[in-house]
């Protein structure tokens, strides 16, 4: 006989006992995005591989090591989405959203897929909250996006994190910086990992993002991006810092942040916390002013961030943040006898259609077992119906918290009215 089928490595079930935590986080994220004027966008789980080769960059770890790519039955190269920004930009171009009112502000909550070593807070299928902001080149837009991240983290009870920000310049000043990097790393080629040796001649900026121990040590002593900014990029960065000060967003400049994707320009940032394993960034992003053009669209400045839901859950647990309890049934209707069971069925169905969470037994439990079941479900009220209650057309509505009772009519509309104050 075949063995049991288990979940693929690097994936995780969200069980009924946990799902209310996900729903709470998602509700906070959606409300925060709406408060900042962002509307939801949804897109496919898989895309043509070319989108990520062009958008994310063929020298990134994502493209070189982590993508789930396959050939479909039509011979097309398809990739499970490793990150959300490229898909959003593709949608903006394909659907002509850039021709509408700008700035365009969208958010998404969606799964991403990366083949990498599973760790705490880093799964091969992970879920991400992301926002993208198009049509504003001003550093005020950068500050607004960072402020949104700061706000949703605070609302989730993660209020002791600081934004780490940096500027990696634009294509104009990037050339001088890449030249300086190439000169620096050329004297340390023997100390680089094979991947970084390959990247050195094609995209030296990627060497700063390598996680290999020797490469990380070299990166800490490498030339800093902020020392090579052109006048425009330097002013952009200074204005961003001044605006963050006005908004009351705590930040620090970290010249080691470059982000692991090729499309970033100027501002990059991370919100970093401890206690969730090897990877401590719980929200990260930046500006990508050339990505829309790179993917065949018009010149359209953009920026955004992504935050992993799994990492948010781990961080909240580590910090002792509180979750609201999952929804409990308002009423359990217990039946004693066949006729009573039919009446209970009618009442529970009517209450549910009226928007009231009501439960009943469907397994043939005794009355005593039904009451134990109601207690395990955490029902707020119980209603016991037998022959006497059917004859009288009334039953006792019992509050499980304090044992108090009141008589109610066995009429769905009137019962709903009696419960309405607790809905």
N, C-alpha and C positions, 0 to 999 in steps of 0.2 A: 504494500500500500504506500502511496506517495506520502512524503512528510508534509507537515504543516507549512502553509505559505505564510511567510513573515513580511513585514513592512520593509521596503528597500532602505539600505543604509543611507543616512543623511536626511531622512524624512521623518515626520512625526504626526501621529493622530492627535486631533483635538477632541477630547472626550466630552460627553455631556456635562460632567462635573467642572470642566474648565471653560466651556464655550462662553459662559456669561462674562468671563474676564476679557476675552477677545471682543465680545460685543460692546463691553463698556469702553475699552480703549478705542475701538473704531468709532463709537458715538462721540467721544471727546474729540477725536481727530476731525471728524466730519463737521462738528459744530465750530471748532476753531478755524478750519479752512473756510467755512461759510462766513464767519465773522470778519475774515480778511478779504472776502470777495472772491473766493475761488470756487469754481463749479466742477463737478465730477466729470471725468472722461474715462471711458473703458476701451480696451483694445485687445487684440488676439493674444493668446498664450504663446503662439509661435509666429515667426516672421521669416521672410527670405533671409538667408545667411548674409547676403551682401549688405543688408542694412547695418549689421553690427560690425562687419569688416570696415565699412566706410565711416560709420558713426562713432563706434567705440575706439577703433584703431587696432591695426594688426600687430602692433608691438606691445599691447597690454597683456597682462596676465589673463584677463577674462577671455580674450580671443585666442591667445596662444595655448592656454592650459585648461580652461574651465567651461567652455561652451558645450552644450548638448546639441550636436549637429548630426543630421541624418538626411538621407536621400528619400524623398517620398515616392509613391508609385508612378508619378509622372516624371521622375528623374530630376526633380528640382531639389536643390540644397536648402533645407529648412532647419531652423535653430529655435529651440525653446528659449524664450526671452530671458537673457541674463540680467537685464536692467531695464528700467522703464523709460528713461529720457529719449532714447533713440526712437522707440515706438511712438511716443507722444509727438515728437517732431515729424516723423513720417505721417502721422495722422493729420497734423496741422497743415502740412504741405498738400497731401492728397485730397483733403476735404476743403481746402481753400479758406481755412479759419483765419489766416493772416489778413484776409481782405475785410474782415469784420472790424468791430470796435476794438481798438487797442488802448491800453495793454490787455492781452488775453491771459487770464489766470485760471489754471486748471489744477485739479488734484486727482489722485488715484490711490486705491488700495488694491494690490494685486500680487500674485505669487511671481517670484523670479527663480531661475534655475541655474546653478553653477556647480560643476563637478570639481569639488575641492575636499580636503580632509575635514570631516565634520568635527566641530568643536562646540563648546558652550556658546550659544548665541549665533552660531554660524552653521546653517544646514544647507544641504544641496537643493532642497526646495525651501525657500524662505519667503515671507510675506512682507511687503514693503508699502509704507505710506510715502507718497511722493507728491511734490508740488512743482509746477513749471510755470514760469512767468515770462511772457513774450512781448516784445515791442517797446521795451524801456531800457535804454542804454545807461541811464543815470544811476549813480551809486545809491541814490535814495531807494531804488527798487531792490538793490542788494540788501540794504538795511531792513527793508520791509519783510523780505523773505527770512532773514536771520531772526528778526523779531517774531515772526510766526512760529519758527522752530522753538525759540525761547519760551513762547507763550504756551504751546501745547505741552512741552515738557513740564512746565510749572503746574499746569492744570492736572497732569497725571501724578503730581507729587514728587517729580524729579526736579527739585528746585535748587539743587546745590551744584549744578554744572555751569561751566563757563564756555562761551564760544571761543574757539581757537581760530584765528583768521590769518590769512596770508594773501599776497598778490603774486601771481606767477607771470604777470605781464601779458602783452599782446604779441601777435606775430612780428610786429616791427621790432620790439626790444627783445623778443625771445631769441633772435638770431645771435645777438651779442652774448646772451646768457648761455646759450647752447655751446658757443665757441669756448667760453670759459670752462664749462663743464667738461667738454671734450679734452681740453688741455689738462685739466686736473686729473681726470680718470685715466688718461693715456699713460700717466706715470704709475698707475696701480693696476694695470691689466692682469697681471699674474695673480692678484688677490680677488678678482671678480669671479662670480659664478658663471657658468657657460651661457646662461640666458642673458646676463648683463653684458658679456663680451659681444654677443650678437647685437644687442641693442645699442651699444656705444656708437657705432657708425651710422645708425639709422635714426635713433631718437634718444639722445643721452638723458633727457629729462626723466625717462622711465626708470633710470638707475636709482633715482632718489626714492622710489616707491618699493624697491625690492625688500622682501622680508628675510632674506638670507642674512645670518648674523654678521658675516664679514662685510657684506655689501652695506648693511645698515650702519656699521661703524664708519665706513668710508663716507657714506652720505652725510653723517653728522658733521664732518669737517669740510664738506664741499662748499663751493661758492653759493651765496644766498641770492635768491631771486630778487629780493627788494633792493639789492645793491646795483641792479642792472635795469631798473624800470625807466622807461621813457618819461618825459614830462607829463604826458596825458595820463599814463597809468599811475604815476606817483600821486598826481592830484586826485584821481579817482579813489585811491586807497585812503588818502588823508580825509577826503570828504566822507567816505564810508565810516571811518572811525569817529568823526565828529557827529554824524547822524546817530550812530549807535549810542554815543554818550547822551544825546538828547532824548533818545527813546528809553534810556535806563537799562540797556542790555549790557550785561557784564561780558567782557571779552579780553583776550590777550593775543598779542601777535606771536605766531609760531611759524618761523621761516622754514621749518621742516615739512610743512604740509604742502603737498603738490597734487594729491588725489591720483587715483590709479587709472584715469581715463584720458584719452588724448584730446577730447573736445574742450577741455576747460581753458578759459582765458581770464586774466585779471583776478577777480576775487575767488578764493577757495576757503572753505571753512569746515570745521568739525566741532561737534559737542561730544566731549569725552568724559567717561565715568569709569570707575573701577568696580571690581567685584563680579564681572560677568565672563571671565575667561580671558583668553589671549587677545581677543579683539575688543577694544574698549570704546570705539566710536559708536554712539547710539543714533547719531544724525549727522549727515555730511552732504556737502554739495558745493555749488559755485556757479560761476558765470560761463556761458558757452556761446559767445557772440557769432562764431563762424559755423556752427553746426548746421543750421538751416540751409545755408548755401552749399555746404559740403554734401548734403543729401539731395541737392537738386532744386531747392526752394529759393525764395527771394532772400535778400539781405534782411535779417530779422534778429535783433539781439535777444538773448534768452538767458535764463538762469533758473536754478531750482535746487532741491535737495531730496534725499531719500532717507527713510528711517525704518529699520527693521522691526516688525511687530514682536517677533520672538525676543529680540534684545530688549525691547521696552518692557516686556513681561518679566524677564530675568532681573532687570534693573529695579523695577518696582518691588519685586519680591525681596531683593537684597536690601532695599531701603525701608522695608516694612510698610510700603504704601498700601492703603486700604482700597479694596474693591467693594462695590455694592453687592449685596447678596443676589443670587439668581432669583428669577421670578418664582414665587410659590403659588399654589392654587388658592383662590379665595374661598372656595367652598368644596367640601366633599359631601355628596349625597349618598347615604347608605340605605339599602333596601332590605326589608325583611319579608320575603315572599315574592311570588311571581308577579302578582298584580302591582305590588309596590315597585318592583324592578322596572316594570313598564312605565310607571309614572316617573321614576327617577330618570329613565332614559329620555323621556320627553322634556323634563325640566332642564337637565344638563345640556341637552342639545340647544334648547331655546336660550339658555344663559350664554352659551358659547357664541351663538349668533348675535347676541347683544353685546359682545365684547368682554364677557366676564370669564375668567379662567376657572372652570368648574371641572371636577373629576368624579368618577364613580367606579365601582368594581365591575370588571368584565370576565372574571375568572372563577366565579362561584364561591367566593369566600363566605365564611360565616359572619354574622354581625360583629362578633368580637374581633375577628381577623380584619374585617373592613375598617374598624376603628383604629387598629394598630397600623394599618396601611395608610390611613389618613394622617396619622401622627408622623409617620416616616416621610410622607410627602411635604409635611410642614403646612398643612391646610390651616387657614385662619378660622374657618367656621365649619361645623358639621351639621348635617340635617338628617335625622333618622326617620324613615317613613315605613310604617307597617300598616296592618289592616285598620287599626284605630285611627291613624292619621288620615288614611284614605277616606274613611267614613266621615270624619270631621272636616276634611278639606283644609286642615291646618297641621303644622308640625312645629317642634321646638328648634329654633336656630341657636346653636350653642357656640359661644366664643371659646376657642381652645386655649387662649392665653389666661383667662381669668375664670372660666367656667360659667359665666353669666349666660342666661337664656332669655329669649323672647319668642313669642308666638308669631308665626308668619303664615300667610295663606299659600296653599299649594297651587299658585298661579304664576306662570313664568314671568309675566310682566311685573306683577306686584313683588315677586321675590327679587327680581333685578333691581326694583326701586329700593327695597330694603337694604340691598347690598351696595347701592350706588355710592354711598358716602365713603366706602372703602376701596373703590376702584382706582 
